[in-house]
């Protein structure tokens, strides 16, 4: 069955770094666009970054220059490296897989990131 399992979240001080991982199984990972979303309390879920099947990347303006998305198709894993974290980055981060032709889409369960001193 399809699974997306996020890990790497936690509590970090402002200015710190974290790396999120999302391990995928149950589908052909290399054929899917991989995306990271986040949802802060009381706010709508927002797209943070995505990486295409040919590793083109795109970022929300709020994280450009601080976050880096990458993928390893040999490990069926997508990563989100987050540097210079700010309190406003606090949210639950979700991994998403999208097959853009047939619109198959899968979600992970989320991992909490808290940026606080």
N, CA and C atoms as an extended XYZ file, in Angstrom:
351
Properties=species:S:1:pos:R:3:atomname:S:1:resname:S:1:resid:I:1 pbc="F F F"
N         0.843       -1.184        0.000 N   UNK     1
C         0.000        0.000        0.000 CA  UNK     1
C         0.886        1.244        0.000 C   UNK     1
N         0.307        2.357       -0.407 N   UNK     2
C         1.061        3.598       -0.500 CA  UNK     2
C         1.335        4.156        0.901 C   UNK     2
N         2.590        4.557        1.096 N   UNK     3
C         2.951        5.208        2.351 CA  UNK     3
C         3.909        6.348        2.083 C   UNK     3
N         3.693        7.447        2.786 N   UNK     4
C         4.639        8.549        2.850 CA  UNK     4
C         4.882        8.799        4.329 C   UNK     4
N         6.110        8.628        4.755 N   UNK     5
C         6.425        8.738        6.174 CA  UNK     5
C         7.446        9.837        6.382 C   UNK     5
N         6.988       10.924        7.010 N   UNK     6
C         7.883       12.045        7.288 CA  UNK     6
C         8.637       11.835        8.592 C   UNK     6
N         9.806       12.416        8.666 N   UNK     7
C        10.594       12.396        9.893 CA  UNK     7
C        11.518       13.611        9.900 C   UNK     7
N        12.094       13.884       11.069 N   UNK     8
C        13.071       14.955       11.171 CA  UNK     8
C        12.569       16.230       11.802 C   UNK     8
N        11.289       16.297       12.114 N   UNK     9
C        10.765       17.485       12.768 CA  UNK     9
C        11.217       17.571       14.215 C   UNK     9
N        10.905       18.704       14.845 N   UNK    10
C        11.267       18.873       16.240 CA  UNK    10
C        11.272       20.323       16.643 C   UNK    10
N        11.868       20.576       17.792 N   UNK    11
C        11.993       21.921       18.335 CA  UNK    11
C        13.385       22.455       18.039 C   UNK    11
N        13.444       23.660       17.488 N   UNK    12
C        14.728       24.270       17.148 CA  UNK    12
C        14.649       25.756       17.475 C   UNK    12
N        15.796       26.331       17.827 N   UNK    13
C        15.842       27.754       18.123 CA  UNK    13
C        15.853       28.580       16.837 C   UNK    13
N        15.385       29.798       16.907 N   UNK    14
C        15.479       30.682       15.727 CA  UNK    14
C        16.912       30.746       15.223 C   UNK    14
N        17.032       30.680       13.896 N   UNK    15
C        18.343       30.661       13.267 CA  UNK    15
C        18.905       29.265       13.071 C   UNK    15
N        18.257       28.285       13.654 N   UNK    16
C        18.730       26.905       13.552 CA  UNK    16
C        18.320       26.233       12.263 C   UNK    16
N        18.665       24.955       12.171 N   UNK    17
C        18.409       24.172       10.960 CA  UNK    17
C        17.781       22.840       11.309 C   UNK    17
N        17.031       22.333       10.355 N   UNK    18
C        16.477       20.977       10.427 CA  UNK    18
C        16.461       20.403        9.024 C   UNK    18
N        16.504       19.078        8.949 N   UNK    19
C        16.285       18.417        7.675 CA  UNK    19
C        15.145       17.430        7.825 C   UNK    19
N        14.101       17.656        7.055 N   UNK    20
C        12.974       16.735        7.016 CA  UNK    20
C        13.209       15.690        5.933 C   UNK    20
N        12.745       14.492        6.215 N   UNK    21
C        12.801       13.407        5.237 CA  UNK    21
C        11.396       12.855        5.040 C   UNK    21
N        11.155       12.355        3.850 N   UNK    22
C         9.878       11.692        3.551 CA  UNK    22
C        10.193       10.441        2.758 C   UNK    22
N         9.980        9.305        3.384 N   UNK    23
C        10.246        8.021        2.744 CA  UNK    23
C         8.969        7.505        2.109 C   UNK    23
N         9.053        7.183        0.837 N   UNK    24
C         7.884        6.761        0.065 CA  UNK    24
C         7.941        5.277       -0.245 C   UNK    24
N         6.767        4.665       -0.331 N   UNK    25
C         6.672        3.268       -0.744 CA  UNK    25
C         5.298        3.021       -1.330 C   UNK    25
N         5.215        1.978       -2.143 N   UNK    26
C         3.924        1.583       -2.695 CA  UNK    26
C         3.559        2.222       -4.018 C   UNK    26
N         4.450        3.027       -4.582 N   UNK    27
C         4.211        3.616       -5.894 CA  UNK    27
C         5.576        3.916       -6.527 C   UNK    27
N         5.549        4.261       -7.807 N   UNK    28
C         6.798        4.505       -8.540 CA  UNK    28
C         7.260        5.923       -8.256 C   UNK    28
N         8.095        6.040       -7.240 N   UNK    29
C         8.507        7.343       -6.717 CA  UNK    29
C         9.064        8.263       -7.797 C   UNK    29
N         9.878        7.744       -8.672 N   UNK    30
C        10.568        8.587       -9.657 CA  UNK    30
C         9.608        9.253      -10.629 C   UNK    30
N         8.386        8.764      -10.714 N   UNK    31
C         7.414        9.310      -11.663 CA  UNK    31
C         6.516       10.382      -11.031 C   UNK    31
N         6.786       10.700       -9.785 N   UNK    32
C         5.934       11.636       -9.069 CA  UNK    32
C         6.658       12.933       -8.740 C   UNK    32
N         5.940       14.036       -8.897 N   UNK    33
C         6.390       15.313       -8.361 CA  UNK    33
C         6.226       15.239       -6.847 C   UNK    33
N         7.225       15.650       -6.148 N   UNK    34
C         7.185       15.611       -4.689 CA  UNK    34
C         7.104       17.030       -4.141 C   UNK    34
N         6.240       17.200       -3.167 N   UNK    35
C         5.986       18.539       -2.633 CA  UNK    35
C         6.001       18.512       -1.110 C   UNK    35
N         6.400       19.621       -0.530 N   UNK    36
C         6.282       19.836        0.905 CA  UNK    36
C         5.289       20.969        1.123 C   UNK    36
N         4.326       20.693        1.970 N   UNK    37
C         3.364       21.690        2.404 CA  UNK    37
C         3.567       21.919        3.901 C   UNK    37
N         2.985       22.993        4.391 N   UNK    38
C         2.953       23.204        5.838 CA  UNK    38
C         1.640       23.861        6.223 C   UNK    38
N         1.265       23.621        7.474 N   UNK    39
C         0.050       24.231        8.001 CA  UNK    39
C         0.297       24.672        9.423 C   UNK    39
N         0.198       25.971        9.624 N   UNK    40
C         0.335       26.549       10.957 CA  UNK    40
C        -1.037       26.612       11.615 C   UNK    40
N        -1.077       26.664       12.937 N   UNK    41
C        -2.363       26.731       13.631 CA  UNK    41
C        -3.199       27.910       13.152 C   UNK    41
N        -4.448       27.615       12.805 N   UNK    42
C        -5.361       28.667       12.378 CA  UNK    42
C        -5.144       29.169       10.969 C   UNK    42
N        -4.236       28.549       10.240 N   UNK    43
C        -3.951       28.986        8.869 CA  UNK    43
C        -4.206       27.854        7.884 C   UNK    43
N        -4.328       28.233        6.622 N   UNK    44
C        -4.523       27.237        5.576 CA  UNK    44
C        -3.203       26.556        5.244 C   UNK    44
N        -3.329       25.348        4.733 N   UNK    45
C        -2.136       24.632        4.291 CA  UNK    45
C        -1.540       25.369        3.100 C   UNK    45
N        -0.219       25.519        3.101 N   UNK    46
C         0.443       26.235        2.012 CA  UNK    46
C         1.570       25.385        1.431 C   UNK    46
N         1.786       25.567        0.136 N   UNK    47
C         2.861       24.865       -0.548 CA  UNK    47
C         4.185       25.555       -0.216 C   UNK    47
N         5.136       24.787        0.253 N   UNK    48
C         6.445       25.310        0.625 CA  UNK    48
C         7.451       25.158       -0.523 C   UNK    48
N         7.484       23.982       -1.105 N   UNK    49
C         8.454       23.707       -2.162 CA  UNK    49
C         8.036       22.463       -2.914 C   UNK    49
N         8.483       22.363       -4.164 N   UNK    50
C         8.285       21.117       -4.891 CA  UNK    50
C         9.493       20.811       -5.754 C   UNK    50
N         9.604       19.547       -6.105 N   UNK    51
C        10.669       19.085       -6.994 CA  UNK    51
C        10.036       18.154       -8.015 C   UNK    51
N        10.343       18.397       -9.277 N   UNK    52
C         9.723       17.617      -10.341 CA  UNK    52
C        10.459       16.301      -10.547 C   UNK    52
N         9.952       15.526      -11.504 N   UNK    53
C        10.579       14.236      -11.806 CA  UNK    53
C        11.964       14.404      -12.410 C   UNK    53
N        12.237       15.604      -12.952 N   UNK    54
C        13.576       15.860      -13.499 CA  UNK    54
C        14.346       16.819      -12.603 C   UNK    54
N        13.888       16.895      -11.344 N   UNK    55
C        14.569       17.631      -10.272 CA  UNK    55
C        14.603       19.138      -10.445 C   UNK    55
N        13.624       19.670      -11.166 N   UNK    56
C        13.445       21.116      -11.136 CA  UNK    56
C        12.750       21.460       -9.839 C   UNK    56
N        13.136       22.578       -9.262 N   UNK    57
C        12.606       22.955       -7.955 CA  UNK    57
C        11.907       24.307       -8.010 C   UNK    57
N        11.027       24.485       -7.025 N   UNK    58
C        10.309       25.751       -6.902 CA  UNK    58
C        10.004       25.959       -5.431 C   UNK    58
N        10.058       27.231       -4.998 N   UNK    59
C         9.891       27.539       -3.586 CA  UNK    59
C         8.898       28.682       -3.370 C   UNK    59
N         8.237       28.631       -2.238 N   UNK    60
C         7.441       29.775       -1.808 CA  UNK    60
C         8.384       30.937       -1.509 C   UNK    60
N         7.912       32.139       -1.764 N   UNK    61
C         8.759       33.315       -1.535 CA  UNK    61
C         9.257       33.381       -0.098 C   UNK    61
N         8.435       32.928        0.823 N   UNK    62
C         8.771       33.034        2.242 CA  UNK    62
C         9.948       32.151        2.656 C   UNK    62
N        10.307       31.173        1.824 N   UNK    63
C        11.397       30.261        2.202 CA  UNK    63
C        12.556       30.279        1.215 C   UNK    63
N        12.433       31.035        0.145 N   UNK    64
C        13.506       31.088       -0.860 CA  UNK    64
C        14.813       31.525       -0.220 C   UNK    64
N        15.870       30.811       -0.571 N   UNK    65
C        17.187       31.129       -0.031 CA  UNK    65
C        17.462       30.501        1.319 C   UNK    65
N        16.442       29.938        1.956 N   UNK    66
C        16.618       29.302        3.269 CA  UNK    66
C        16.359       27.805        3.226 C   UNK    66
N        15.421       27.377        2.396 N   UNK    67
C        15.041       25.972        2.314 CA  UNK    67
C        15.535       25.386        1.001 C   UNK    67
N        15.865       24.101        1.037 N   UNK    68
C        16.288       23.384       -0.159 CA  UNK    68
C        15.590       22.038       -0.207 C   UNK    68
N        14.898       21.783       -1.308 N   UNK    69
C        14.253       20.487       -1.509 CA  UNK    69
C        15.135       19.642       -2.419 C   UNK    69
N        15.205       18.361       -2.123 N   UNK    70
C        15.989       17.446       -2.955 CA  UNK    70
C        15.335       16.080       -2.907 C   UNK    70
N        15.742       15.212       -3.817 N   UNK    71
C        15.182       13.866       -3.851 CA  UNK    71
C        16.279       12.872       -4.171 C   UNK    71
N        16.097       11.664       -3.674 N   UNK    72
C        16.995       10.550       -3.976 CA  UNK    72
C        16.116        9.409       -4.463 C   UNK    72
N        16.089        9.218       -5.767 N   UNK    73
C        15.220        8.192       -6.330 CA  UNK    73
C        15.705        6.781       -6.001 C   UNK    73
N        16.956        6.638       -5.639 N   UNK    74
C        17.454        5.306       -5.259 CA  UNK    74
C        16.954        4.907       -3.877 C   UNK    74
N        16.604        5.923       -3.073 N   UNK    75
C        16.092        5.658       -1.730 CA  UNK    75
C        14.604        5.968       -1.593 C   UNK    75
N        13.978        6.376       -2.684 N   UNK    76
C        12.552        6.753       -2.655 CA  UNK    76
C        12.272        7.761       -1.543 C   UNK    76
N        13.128        8.766       -1.467 N   UNK    77
C        13.037        9.726       -0.377 CA  UNK    77
C        13.187       11.158       -0.905 C   UNK    77
N        12.388       12.040       -0.333 N   UNK    78
C        12.515       13.464       -0.605 CA  UNK    78
C        12.885       14.154        0.697 C   UNK    78
N        13.694       15.197        0.571 N   UNK    79
C        14.204       15.911        1.727 CA  UNK    79
C        13.827       17.387        1.657 C   UNK    79
N        13.779       18.003        2.808 N   UNK    80
C        13.638       19.449        2.891 CA  UNK    80
C        14.638       19.951        3.918 C   UNK    80
N        15.679       20.593        3.422 N   UNK    81
C        16.668       21.180        4.305 CA  UNK    81
C        16.219       22.592        4.633 C   UNK    81
N        16.105       22.886        5.918 N   UNK    82
C        15.596       24.182        6.366 CA  UNK    82
C        16.665       24.872        7.205 C   UNK    82
N        17.144       25.987        6.698 N   UNK    83
C        18.147       26.784        7.406 CA  UNK    83
C        17.558       28.119        7.837 C   UNK    83
N        18.269       28.785        8.733 N   UNK    84
C        17.849       30.116        9.206 CA  UNK    84
C        16.374       30.139        9.591 C   UNK    84
N        15.992       29.157       10.368 N   UNK    85
C        14.573       29.013       10.718 CA  UNK    85
C        14.078       30.183       11.555 C   UNK    85
N        12.825       30.540       11.321 N   UNK    86
C        12.166       31.643       11.998 CA  UNK    86
C        10.947       31.116       12.752 C   UNK    86
N        10.501       31.840       13.756 N   UNK    87
C         9.289       31.394       14.467 CA  UNK    87
C         8.101       31.201       13.538 C   UNK    87
N         8.021       31.996       12.493 N   UNK    88
C         6.900       31.870       11.556 CA  UNK    88
C         6.981       30.626       10.687 C   UNK    88
N         8.065       29.890       10.774 N   UNK    89
C         8.159       28.602       10.083 CA  UNK    89
C         7.509       27.483       10.894 C   UNK    89
N         7.091       27.782       12.101 N   UNK    90
C         6.434       26.781       12.942 CA  UNK    90
C         5.147       26.292       12.288 C   UNK    90
N         5.052       24.991       12.116 N   UNK    91
C         3.894       24.398       11.437 CA  UNK    91
C         4.045       22.882       11.449 C   UNK    91
N         2.982       22.220       11.034 N   UNK    92
C         3.085       20.803       10.687 CA  UNK    92
C         3.451       20.739        9.208 C   UNK    92
N         4.504       20.005        8.904 N   UNK    93
C         4.990       19.876        7.535 CA  UNK    93
C         4.540       18.539        6.958 C   UNK    93
N         3.961       18.607        5.767 N   UNK    94
C         3.414       17.427        5.113 CA  UNK    94
C         4.136       17.155        3.804 C   UNK    94
N         4.366       15.902        3.568 N   UNK    95
C         4.921       15.442        2.299 CA  UNK    95
C         3.763       15.056        1.374 C   UNK    95
N         3.914       15.372        0.105 N   UNK    96
C         2.857       15.101       -0.881 CA  UNK    96
C         3.490       14.565       -2.154 C   UNK    96
N         2.847       13.578       -2.731 N   UNK    97
C         3.295       13.020       -4.008 CA  UNK    97
C         2.198       13.222       -5.039 C   UNK    97
N         2.576       13.743       -6.198 N   UNK    98
C         1.604       14.027       -7.244 CA  UNK    98
C         2.068       13.486       -8.582 C   UNK    98
N         1.217       12.664       -9.200 N   UNK    99
C         1.462       12.201      -10.570 CA  UNK    99
C         0.694       13.165      -11.463 C   UNK    99
N         1.387       13.972      -12.215 N   UNK   100
C         0.762       15.133      -12.854 CA  UNK   100
C        -0.105       14.775      -14.066 C   UNK   100
N         0.081       13.600      -14.642 N   UNK   101
C        -0.736       13.246      -15.807 CA  UNK   101
C        -2.101       12.708      -15.400 C   UNK   101
N        -2.102       11.788      -14.451 N   UNK   102
C        -3.350       11.146      -14.032 CA  UNK   102
C        -3.879       11.719      -12.729 C   UNK   102
N        -3.107       12.634      -12.156 N   UNK   103
C        -3.514       13.324      -10.921 CA  UNK   103
C        -3.676       12.389       -9.733 C   UNK   103
N        -2.902       11.320       -9.698 N   UNK   104
C        -2.853       10.539       -8.463 CA  UNK   104
C        -2.091       11.370       -7.439 C   UNK   104
N        -2.585       11.343       -6.203 N   UNK   105
C        -1.988       12.193       -5.173 CA  UNK   105
C        -2.021       11.481       -3.836 C   UNK   105
N        -0.932       11.583       -3.103 N   UNK   106
C        -0.836       10.938       -1.797 CA  UNK   106
C        -0.254       11.929       -0.794 C   UNK   106
N        -0.638       11.722        0.481 N   UNK   107
C        -0.185       12.590        1.562 CA  UNK   107
C         0.455       11.784        2.680 C   UNK   107
N         1.434       12.372        3.332 N   UNK   108
C         1.972       11.820        4.560 CA  UNK   108
C         1.163       12.305        5.752 C   UNK   108
N         1.570       11.841        6.928 N   UNK   109
C         0.808       12.157        8.136 CA  UNK   109
C         1.258       13.471        8.783 C   UNK   109
N         2.393       13.975        8.365 N   UNK   110
C         2.875       15.255        8.876 CA  UNK   110
C         3.893       15.110        9.984 C   UNK   110
N         4.756       16.111       10.098 N   UNK   111
C         5.731       16.162       11.182 CA  UNK   111
C         5.787       17.597       11.708 C   UNK   111
N         5.794       17.731       13.012 N   UNK   112
C         5.739       19.050       13.634 CA  UNK   112
C         7.125       19.694       13.650 C   UNK   112
N         7.167       20.953       13.226 N   UNK   113
C         8.370       21.771       13.343 CA  UNK   113
C         8.009       22.982       14.199 C   UNK   113
N         8.741       23.172       15.271 N   UNK   114
C         8.516       24.295       16.167 CA  UNK   114
C         9.807       25.095       16.297 C   UNK   114
N         9.716       26.379       15.972 N   UNK   115
C        10.875       27.257       16.055 CA  UNK   115
C        10.623       28.246       17.190 C   UNK   115
N        11.368       28.081       18.252 N   UNK   116
C        11.127       28.893       19.448 CA  UNK   116
C        12.368       28.913       20.320 C   UNK   116
N        12.558       30.026       21.001 N   UNK   117
C        13.664       30.126       21.951 CA  UNK   117
C        13.186       29.753       23.352 C   UNK   117
